[in-house]
Amino acid sequence: MTAALIDGAALARSLRAQVAERAAALTARGHPPGLAVILVGSDAASSVYVRNKVKDCEESGIRSVLQRLPEPTPETDLLARIRALNADPSIHGILVQLPLPAHIDARRVIETISPDKDVDGFHVASAGALMTGQPGFLPCTPYGVMRLLAHAGARLAGAETVVVGRSNIVGKPQALLLLQADATVTICHSRSHNLVAHTRRADVLIAAVGRARMITGDMVKPGAIVIDVGMNRDETGKLCGDVDFDSVREVASAITPVPGGVGPMTRAMLLVNTLEAAERKR
Ligand code: NAP
């Protein structure tokens, strides 16, 4: 069997087009959706991510406001800026690019963002809403994965699903979303015994680890749907996922590529969240 490719880039394109249409409708009524992005310091990867987010906004008719702050910015200054953005009615979403410099407490920064502008879905109120099934913003990566699974026709109710990784931004919210979709969910992590015994049971396997090509074909159940969240560099510097694409595609029924799978969907879901934040205000 050669797995079908789940094309995240194409799905993200169509989502962006839908966002653009709805953003234009809001703008026509005099309420353009606005996203504020704060970058502290000059980390190269963070600068690229922020540039992409601003570009995505431009292409989708969302007004973006980028605030670049120098590395030594005191935490109190950053918190004051966030409070000002919380009070600004033209701003519907606030995103502080992580990681932050070591002298700033990222948790305190995230908790200062108003939950109704928390378009990254990292605020404890958003996490609590997800946990208890209340409306709230979903973290963009697991939200995008759920869209990819729907697009791939995954039947989640009652299915064995395995998430490898338990971070607050991917693994844990991913597991909760799968549970909400009535899947049977197993979460694996660095202390799990016999990882392969778990992954081989999965009808849907989601890898969010950060280790290049660690999920190999022999770890995958024939016919499984495999979603690769990982974004790593291999020993030659090439971008690759947590999944060994070549061996897994011979076993799985469907698989996301890296690049072109989860990454573009994460970007698209930020636009969706920002638009929804703006629509909720109207
Ligand atoms: P993270 O915070 O470092 O978490 C990694 C998780 O993997 C941890 O829970 C860790 O377990 C687990 N883990 C580590 N080694 C393991 C092993 N040998 N076996 C099983 N589990 C193991 O990473 P993250 O932020 O969730 O990101 C994960 C990957 O996704 C990274 O490659 C990141 O770049 C990528 N990512 C991509 C996107 C995108 O848009 N495509 C978005 C976010 C992240 P412990 O908890 O026990 O340490």
Boltz pocket constraint, residues with backbone or C-beta under 6 A from the ligand:
constraints:
  - pocket:
      binder: B
      contacts: [[A, 141], [A, 164], [A, 165], [A, 166], [A, 167], [A, 168], [A, 169], [A, 170], [A, 171], [A, 188], [A, 189], [A, 190], [A, 191], [A, 192], [A, 195], [A, 207], [A, 208], [A, 209], [A, 210], [A, 211], [A, 228], [A, 229], [A, 230], [A, 231], [A, 232], [A, 262], [A, 263], [A, 264], [A, 266], [A, 267]]
      max_distance: 6.0
